[in-house]
Amino acid sequence: MDGMRRDAAGIGALADPVRHRLYLFVCSQPGPVSRDQAADAVGIARHQAKFHLDRLADEGLLECDYARVTGRSGPGAGRTSKLYRRARRDIAVSLPPREYELAGRLMADAIARSAATGVPAVEALDQIAREYGRAIAEHIDRPSDRDSALQLAAAVLTDYGYEPRYTNGEVQLANCPFHALARQQTELACGMNHALVCGVADALAPHSPHTCLEPQPERCCVVLRPGS
């Protein structure tokens, strides 16, 4: 969730039209640009360019280097300048949360495993998703009872956009992170969801929650109930 807040703040920084133009200019250049270059390109004063470029860097949209723009070194080469380039990380914000990149990675890994082993692709996807769910929950403390196991499972799934909600002693997942995929390929997406949540539950043994595949409109197809 911290990453999502940072990404949202970064994208929000582009709401300022001058800042947006500066960002587009930096992204369109083949190499890092100086404050003077950016100011001239956008038609603003250098101190304004400095303020906006540094704000974009603070928000993680740009990265900075220091170099002499003359390309010379040694005495008389001049002072180094702060240079800006587009950040190398991807930034995306979706409300409600979606995890299409994760779905793509899981399916790509499943196809590769299927090709290497001969296991049917859907079965390989079930394996891969379950392993992934187990991996994202293995770092948390072991639960002391079935109620704490349910709470821990909900906490893990919150970080992946499932929006857990407690209802009548069970946990329903109000959001499907693979929503668009689930609308087009319901069986595939629901199977992947179920396998991933099962993996999270596996990591909470011996008090693993029961994971039930119970599709309903407007929520994820998986429901968790207290284990034994």
N, C-alpha and C positions, 0 to 999 in steps of 0.2 A: 504493500500500500504506500510506503514511503516513495518508491520509485514512481508510482502513478501520480502522487502529489507533485513530485518534482517535474515530471513530464507535463502535467497540466499547467504548472507555473511557467514552464518554458514556452509552451504554446501560447499561453496568455500574454507573454511578453511581446509577441508578434502583433498584438492588437494595435499597438502604436504604429501609424502608417510610415513614419520616418524609419523607425526601427525595422519594420518589415522590408522597406526598400533597401536598407543597408544589408540585411540578411540575404536578400535575393542577390545583391551585387557580390557579396563575398562568395556565395555558393556558385556563382556563374564564372568565377575566375579560375584559371588553371593552377594557380599557386596562392600562397598566403598574401594578404594585402595589408598595407599600412593604413593608419588613420588618415593620413593625407590623401591617399588614393581613394579611400572610401568617401571622404568628405567631398572631394572634387567630383566624384561620380554621381553623388546624390544631390550635390548643390547646397551643402550646409557648411557651417563653420566647423573648424577642426575640433574645438572643445565639445561641440554637440556630437560629433562623430565619436569622440572618445567616450562620452557618457553612454551613448546607446550601444556601442560595440562592447564596452565592458559589462553592461547589463546583460547582453546576450551571452557573453562568456560566463557570467555568474549563474545564469539560468541553464547552462550546459548546452546551449545551442551552437556556440562557437568554441574553438580551442585557440590557444595563443602560443606563439613562439617569439623569440627575440633574435634579430639578425640585423646586419647592416644592409640597408636597401641598395647601397652602391655596389655591393658584391666584393668590395676591396677589404683588405685586412691590414693590420699594422698601423704605424703612426700616420695621421692624416686621413685615415679611412672614415672618420666620423663616428658618431654615437650609434649604438644599436637602436633599432626601432621595434616597437611591439607590433607583431603581425598577427592577423586573424585568418582562420580557415574554419570551414564547417566541421562540427564535431563528428567524430567517427562512429558514435553510437546512434542507434535508431531510436526515434521518439514517436510514440503513438499513444493516444488516449481514447478509450471507448467507454461510453456510459450507456447502458450497464456494461460491466467488464466483459470483454471477449478475449479468447485465447486462440485465435486462428493460427498464429505462428506455431504455438505448441502443437495444435492438431496436425499441422503440416509436418512438423518434425517427427511426431509419433508415427504418422502414416508412412513417411519416407523411410524411417528405420524399419518399419514392418515390411515394406516392399523389399528392402535390402535383405532382411533376414529370410523372407520367403524365397527370394532368388537363390540365396546361399544354401538353404537347408531343404527346400522343397515343401516346407510347411505351408498350407494355404494362407493367403495374405490376411484374411480375416482372423484366423487363429493366431497368426504372428502379431497382429495388431493388439489382440487381447493380451498376449504375453507382454508386449512392449509397454502397453498402458498400465498394466498391473505392476510391472517392475518400476515404472516411473512413479506411480503412487506410493509404492513402498519406499522409494528413495527419498521423496520429499518429506516423509514423516519419520524417517529413521533417526533424525537428530534430536527429536523431542524426548522429554523424560517419559519413562514407563508409567502408565496409569496404575493407580492403586486399586481401582474398582471399575465396574462397568460404566458408572455415571461419569467419572473423570475421563474414561476412554472416549465417551461420546463427546464430551466437551473438547478434548484435544483434537479429535477428528474434525469437529466443526471449526476449530481455530486454524488448522492446516488448510482446510478447504476455503476458508475466508480469503486467504492470501491468493487464491487462484480464481477468485471471482464468483464462487458458487452461491454466495449470500445465504448461509445457513439460517434457518428459523426454527425455533423450538415450538412444536405444536403437539399437544396431547401426549407428551412423553417421548416424542420422536423428533428427529431433525429432518426437515424438508429443505431442499435446496432451491431457493426461489429463482435463481438465475442459471441458465445453461451457458457456459463459456463458449460452446460451439454452436450457438443458436442457428446461424444461417446454414451451417452444414447439416444440423439436425432437421431442418425443414426440407432439405433436398434429399438427404440420405439418412433417414430417421434410424433405421436399424443399425447402420454402421456407427453413427454418432452416439447413440444410446449405449451400444455395446462398449464403445471406447470409454464413455463416461463411467459406466458401471465397473469396468475393469480397473480404471484409475482409482475410483473410490474404494474398491475392494483392496487395492494395494495399500492405500492409507490405513484401512482397517487391519490388514495383515500386520502392519508395523506396530500395532497397539496390543498384540497378544500379551498375556492370555485373556484379556478382557475386550477383544476385538468387537466393535459394533457389528450388528447384522446389517448387511447392505441389500436392499430389496429393489428390484427393477419394477417401478410402478409409474408408468408414464401418465402425466396429467397435463392439461393445457396450462400454459403460462408458468411452468416451472420445469426444473430439471427432472429427468426420469427416475432418479435414484432417491430413495428414502433410507435414512439410517435409524436403527432402533438399538436400544441397549443390548449388549451381548450377555453371555452367561457369566 
